[in-house]
Amino acid sequence: MVRMLCYAKLNLTLDVVAKRPDGYHELDSIFHTVSIYDRLTLSRDHVSDSITVTCNKPIQGENIVTAAARIFFKITGIEPCGLKVNIEKNIPIQAGMGGGSADAAGMLHGLCALFHVELKPSLMHKAALYLGADVPFLLHGGTAIASGIGEQLYPVDCKQTLHFLVVKPNEGLSTREIFSRVDVNNLSSWPDTHSFVAALQEGRTRDLGASAGNSLEPIAADLLPVIRQIKTDLTNMDAIYASMTGTGSAVFGVFDSKLAALRAYEKLVGKYDYVEYAFSVPNGVEVFR
């Protein structure tokens, strides 16, 4: 049996650079893993040849961990066999926090541990990218500049621990719908990714807000105005800056300290559907045997 902690990501910045001929959008974003995680338990099923997935939340269609298992068997040449997977879902869905991608990354690591396989990094990256644009980053976690559709990763040395309050309304947003409304020539918000990275590396936490931003946030907030209210609430509670992550609908605030974040937590915990304190973590997945 193998257990995995699969960590969520936040987009500390997100800039939409261009639309590609294939319909996807080129991004420039800073990915950062935080302490909110899904817990996966993986074991062999010696009775059945199928992959059985159980979860504390409803599962619609084939779960991404099943797809991860299928591609693992394909690239390793290991004969497909029965597996039991239990997912304890803590990362909110339709939040822009990479919950499904985190589970896929965890499943790839877990299968390597279960079958005592060490895949070449290039092969793991290829398998991860097949499963989703966020999965390659979540294999490793930490902090990275992500370009392309998110698959081109440039690690950032972030020595400091950031403190966050993550707030999500009950409603989620469709990634497809958000991107369908993007006009790259008419965006009203964009970050300065490289200035943000410089402030991050130099420990100038107070300066992060000057170069932060998410180009998709105005689009998402037009569809779901509560996003603006959450951002205002976090800012009024002394967040250094607040921003939507990914395509939403979760919004995070960066705070000076854990204590400052927890003070804001006490004021917001009854107001919104999901309110959680989080801090920086250096890994995307932790595996325990």
C-alpha positions in Angstrom: 0.0 0.0 0.0 1.2 3.5 -0.9 -0.1 6.8 0.5 0.3 10.2 -1.2 -0.2 13.8 -0.2 -1.0 15.7 -3.4 -0.6 19.5 -2.9 -2.7 22.3 -4.5 -1.2 25.1 -6.6 -1.9 28.8 -6.7 -1.2 31.0 -9.6 0.7 33.9 -7.9 0.5 35.7 -11.2 -1.1 34.8 -14.5 -0.7 36.6 -17.8 -2.4 35.6 -21.1 0.2 36.3 -23.8 -1.3 35.0 -27.1 -3.8 32.7 -28.6 -2.2 29.8 -30.6 -3.5 28.4 -33.9 -4.7 25.3 -32.1 -7.0 27.3 -30.0 -5.0 27.1 -26.8 -3.7 30.2 -25.1 0.0 31.0 -24.3 0.4 31.8 -20.7 3.1 33.4 -18.5 2.4 32.4 -14.9 4.0 31.8 -11.5 2.9 28.5 -10.0 3.3 27.9 -6.3 2.4 24.8 -4.3 0.6 25.3 -0.9 -0.3 23.1 2.1 -3.8 22.3 1.0 -3.8 18.7 -0.2 -5.7 15.6 -1.4 -4.8 12.3 0.3 -4.6 9.3 -2.0 -4.3 5.7 -0.9 -3.2 3.1 -3.6 -3.0 -0.6 -3.4 -3.1 -3.7 -5.6 -6.4 -5.4 -6.1 -5.7 -9.2 -6.2 -9.4 -10.1 -6.8 -10.4 -7.8 -9.7 -8.5 -6.6 -12.8 -10.3 -3.3 -12.8 -9.3 0.1 -11.3 -11.7 0.9 -8.5 -11.7 4.5 -7.4 -13.6 5.7 -4.2 -13.8 9.3 -3.1 -15.4 11.3 -0.3 -16.8 13.6 -3.0 -19.0 12.6 -6.1 -17.0 11.4 -9.1 -18.3 12.2 -12.6 -17.1 9.9 -15.4 -13.6 8.4 -15.5 -11.5 10.0 -12.8 -8.1 11.4 -13.8 -6.3 8.9 -11.6 -7.7 6.1 -13.7 -6.3 7.8 -16.8 -2.9 8.2 -15.0 -2.9 4.5 -14.3 -3.6 3.6 -17.9 -0.8 5.7 -19.2 1.6 4.4 -16.6 1.0 0.8 -17.7 1.4 1.8 -21.3 4.8 3.6 -20.9 6.3 1.1 -18.5 5.1 -2.0 -20.3 3.8 -3.4 -17.0 0.8 -5.7 -17.5 -2.3 -3.8 -16.4 -3.8 -5.1 -13.2 -6.4 -4.4 -10.6 -5.9 -1.3 -8.4 -7.8 0.2 -5.5 -7.6 4.0 -5.1 -9.1 6.0 -2.4 -9.2 9.8 -2.7 -9.8 12.0 0.3 -10.6 15.3 -1.5 -9.7 18.5 0.3 -8.7 20.7 -2.6 -11.9 22.4 -3.8 -13.1 21.7 -7.3 -13.6 24.3 -10.0 -11.3 26.5 -7.9 -8.3 27.1 -10.2 -6.1 25.2 -7.7 -5.2 22.1 -9.8 -7.0 19.5 -7.7 -7.5 17.0 -10.4 -4.0 17.6 -11.7 -2.5 17.1 -8.2 -4.2 13.8 -8.0 -2.8 12.7 -11.4 0.7 13.7 -10.3 0.3 11.9 -7.1 -1.0 8.8 -8.9 2.1 8.7 -11.2 4.4 9.0 -8.2 2.4 6.4 -6.3 2.4 3.9 -9.1 6.2 4.2 -9.4 6.5 3.5 -5.7 4.0 0.6 -5.8 5.7 -1.2 -8.7 9.3 -0.1 -7.7 9.8 1.7 -11.0 12.0 4.7 -11.6 11.0 6.5 -14.7 13.2 9.0 -16.6 12.2 12.6 -15.8 11.5 13.2 -19.5 9.1 10.2 -19.6 7.4 11.3 -16.4 7.0 14.8 -17.9 5.5 13.4 -21.1 3.0 11.2 -19.2 2.1 14.2 -17.0 1.6 16.5 -19.9 -0.7 14.0 -21.6 -2.9 14.1 -18.5 -3.1 17.9 -18.2 -1.1 21.2 -18.5 -0.8 21.6 -14.7 0.4 18.0 -14.0 4.1 18.4 -15.0 4.5 21.2 -12.4 2.7 19.3 -9.7 5.0 16.3 -10.2 7.7 18.5 -8.5 5.9 21.5 -7.0 7.7 24.4 -5.3 7.7 27.6 -7.3 8.2 27.9 -11.1 7.5 30.3 -14.0 5.2 28.4 -16.3 5.0 29.3 -20.0 3.3 27.9 -23.1 0.1 26.3 -21.9 1.8 25.7 -18.6 4.1 22.9 -19.6 7.3 24.9 -20.0 8.7 25.2 -16.5 11.5 27.4 -15.1 12.1 26.8 -11.3 12.2 29.8 -9.1 14.3 29.8 -5.9 11.8 31.0 -3.3 13.4 30.7 0.1 10.6 32.4 2.1 7.4 30.8 3.3 4.3 32.7 2.2 1.1 32.8 4.2 -2.2 32.7 2.4 -5.9 32.7 3.1 -7.8 30.9 0.3 -11.5 31.8 -0.2 -13.9 30.1 -2.6 -17.6 30.9 -3.2 -19.9 28.0 -3.6 -20.1 28.5 -7.3 -17.4 27.3 -9.6 -16.3 28.5 -13.1 -15.7 26.6 -16.3 -12.2 26.9 -17.7 -13.5 26.5 -21.2 -16.0 29.3 -20.8 -13.4 31.7 -19.3 -10.9 31.1 -22.1 -13.7 31.4 -24.7 -14.2 35.0 -23.6 -10.5 36.0 -23.7 -9.5 38.7 -26.2 -5.7 38.9 -25.9 -5.7 42.4 -27.6 -8.2 43.8 -25.1 -7.2 42.6 -21.6 -7.7 45.0 -18.8 -5.3 43.4 -16.3 -1.9 41.9 -16.5 1.0 41.2 -14.2 4.7 41.9 -14.4 5.9 38.3 -14.0 9.6 39.0 -13.9 9.4 41.9 -11.4 7.3 39.7 -9.2 9.9 36.9 -9.4 12.7 39.4 -8.4 10.7 40.5 -5.4 10.0 36.9 -4.4 13.6 35.9 -4.7 14.8 38.9 -2.7 12.3 38.4 0.0 10.5 41.7 -0.6 7.1 40.3 0.3 5.6 43.7 0.7 6.5 44.6 -2.9 4.7 41.6 -4.5 1.4 43.4 -4.9 2.9 46.0 -7.3 3.6 43.4 -10.0 0.9 40.9 -9.2 -2.3 40.2 -11.2 -4.3 37.7 -13.2 -5.4 38.6 -16.7 -8.4 36.2 -16.4 -9.8 37.8 -13.2 -11.9 40.6 -14.8 -13.5 38.0 -17.1 -14.3 35.7 -14.3 -15.5 38.5 -12.0 -18.0 39.6 -14.7 -19.4 36.1 -14.6 -19.2 35.7 -10.8 -19.2 39.2 -9.1 -18.6 37.7 -5.7 -15.0 37.3 -6.8 -14.6 41.1 -6.5 -16.2 41.1 -3.1 -13.8 38.4 -1.8 -10.9 40.3 -3.1 -12.1 43.5 -1.4 -12.6 41.6 1.8 -9.1 40.2 1.8 -7.6 43.5 1.0 -9.5 45.2 3.7 -8.2 42.6 6.2 -4.6 43.7 5.5 -3.6 41.2 2.8 -0.5 42.4 1.0 -2.3 41.6 -2.2 -5.3 39.5 -3.3 -5.8 37.7 -6.6 -7.9 35.0 -8.2 -6.0 31.8 -8.9 -6.1 30.1 -12.4 -9.5 30.4 -13.9 -11.2 30.7 -10.5 -13.3 30.8 -8.6 -10.9 30.7 -5.6 -9.3 33.9 -4.5 -6.3 34.1 -2.3 -4.7 36.8 -0.1 -1.0 36.9 0.8 -0.3 38.0 4.4 2.7 39.1 6.4 2.4 36.2 8.8 0.4 33.2 9.8 -1.2 35.2 12.6 -2.4 37.9 10.2 -3.9 35.3 7.9 -5.7 33.6 10.8 -7.1 36.9 12.0 -8.7 37.3 8.5 -9.8 33.7 8.7 -11.8 34.3 11.8 -13.7 37.1 10.1 -14.4 35.3 6.9 -15.0 31.7 7.9 -18.7 32.1 8.2 -19.2 34.4 5.2 -18.0 32.2 2.4 -18.4 28.5 1.5 -14.7 27.7 1.7 -12.1 29.6 3.7 -8.7 28.0 4.5 -5.3 29.0 5.7 -2.4 27.8 3.7 1.4 28.2 3.5 4.1 27.5 0.9 5.3 23.9 0.5 8.4 22.8 -1.5 6.9 19.7 -3.1 4.0 18.7 -5.3 3.7 15.2 -4.0 4.8 13.3 -0.9 4.8 9.5 -1.0 4.6 7.2 2.1 4.9 3.5 2.0 
